[in-house]
Amino acid sequence: MRTFFLAIFSIILFSSCGSSKLSVGKDYIIIPDDRSKILSGKINRSLIENDTSFAWFKKNIQYGEADASAVAAIQKNAQKFNLVVVTGTWCQDSWNLLPKFYRLLAAAGYPESKLLLIGVDRKKLAYKNLQTPYHILNTPTFIVMQNGKEMGRVVEYGKTGYMEKELGEIIAGL
């Protein structure tokens, strides 16, 4: 009986400690981390852009220009596909590529309403297990979807090192 009460006390103690650190939104949670804040679940650009913890976004979105062929492919085929992006707000590759990706979407006039942006923690898990159907190994992962079916993906910088160009090639092939 003593072991039972000790176990219950431990669960309550750890549960209350954990919940005081988490901030929960409707579709996402904010996880404090020693190295950076982590957004997990269904997130969006404004959550990242308006939080000073993610200053890397505003800084990095300023640099470079969108790939012209990728912009043209997105504009031509915008009605044919949706995008799923799985990112880590703690991930250095995401810090570099997510602003570049949003710069591409802005140049093409692609609506954010056709984009599902999923934040994952360091174990590549998302609030409400949103990552599960996408089999994520690395972040960021950019997935082109058509009629609920994956048509292609670019993981991190892609095979060639040019994420935008590879994404544009997938979209051009739709």
N, C-alpha and C positions, 0 to 999 in steps of 0.2 A: 504494500500500500504506500509506503514511504517513497519507493521508487516511482510509483505512478504519479504522486504529487510533485516530485522533483521534475519529472518529465513534463508535466503540464506547466509548471512554473517556468521552466526553461523555454518552452514554446511561446508562452505569453511574453516573456522578457525579450526574446529575439524578435518576435513578431512586432512588438511595440517599438523596438529600436529601429527595425527596418522601415516601418511605415512612417516614422518621423523624418526619414531622409528622402523618401520618395514624394514627388509631386505628381498628382494624377490628373490628366485632362480627360476629355471624352474618349479620344481614340489613341492617346499616347501617354507615356509617363516620362518624367525627367528624373534621371538617376545621377545623383552626385557621384563624382569619381575623383580620385586623388589627382589625376592628370588632366581631366577635362570633364565637362558636363556631357551627359549622354542622353539623347532623345531616342526613345524606343516606341515603335508603333507607327500609326499613320500620322505623318507629319507633313509640313508644307514649307514653302520658301519663306513665308513671313515669320514663322516660328524661328527659323535659323537667322534670317536677316535682321530681325529686331531684337535679338538677344546679344548683349555685349560679350557673352562667353564665346560667341562664334564670330568674332571680329575677322577671322580669316576669310569669311564669305565675302564681305564687302570689299576687303582688300584685294582678293584674288579675282573677283569678277571684273575688275578694271582692266586687266591685262589681256592682250591678244584680241584677235578677231575670230569670228565664227567661220568655219570652213564653208566656202561658197557652194561647193557641190552638195554638202550635207544640208545646207539651208534650202537649196533648190529641191532636193528630194523630199524634205519634210513638207515644204509648201505644196508640192505637186500631189503628195499622197496623204495629206493630213487627215482626211476623212476616213482613211482605210485602216488606221491603227491607233492603238493606245500604247502608252509607255508605263513600265514599272521600273522604278529605280530603288535599289536597296543600298543604303549608305550607312556609314558609321560617323557620327559627329565627333568621334574620338580618333578617326582614321586619317592619317596624313595624305593618303591617296585621294580620299574623299575631299579633303580640304583643297586639293589642287583641281580635281576633276568636276566636282559638283558645280562650282561657279562657272566653269567652262561650258558645262552642259546647259545651265540656265541661260548663258549668253547665247548659245546656239538656238534654244527655244525662242528667246526674245527676238532674235534676228529673223527667224522663220515665221513668227507670229503664231506659234503653236500654243493653244490654250492649256493652261494649267489644269483645267477640269478634266483633261484627257490623260492626266498623269497621276499615278499612284506612287507616292514617295514614302518608303518604309525605312524608318530608322531601326538599327539593330545595336545590341550591346556587343561587348568584346567577344562573346561566345557566338555571335551571329544569330542571336535570338531576338525576336521582337515581341512587344506587348501584344497580347491576344494571338500570338503565334502567326502573325501575318506573313512571315517569311516562309512558312512551311511549304506551300505549293511551288515555290521558286527554286528550291534546292541550292541555297546560297553557300558558297565556300569562301569567297573573298568579297571585299567591298572596295569601291562601289561596283555594283553590277547593274548594267543598263539593259533592259529587256523590251523587245518590240513584240507587241501582242496584236493579233488580228482575229476577231471573232472568238476571243477566249483562248486562242491557241498561240503558243510561243513560236514566233517566226525567226528569232535569232537573238543573240545577246552579245554584249561586249563586257568583258570582265576587266576591271581596272583600266589600264591603258590600252588594252586590246593586244592582238597578236603582233601588230606593226608598231605600236607605240602612239598611234593616232586614233584615239577613241572616237572623236567626232566623225572622222572620215569613214571608219568602219561602221558606225551607226548609220551614217548616210547611205552606205552601200547596202545595208540590210533593208532600209526603208525604200531605196530606189528599186529594189527587186520585188516589191509587193505588187 
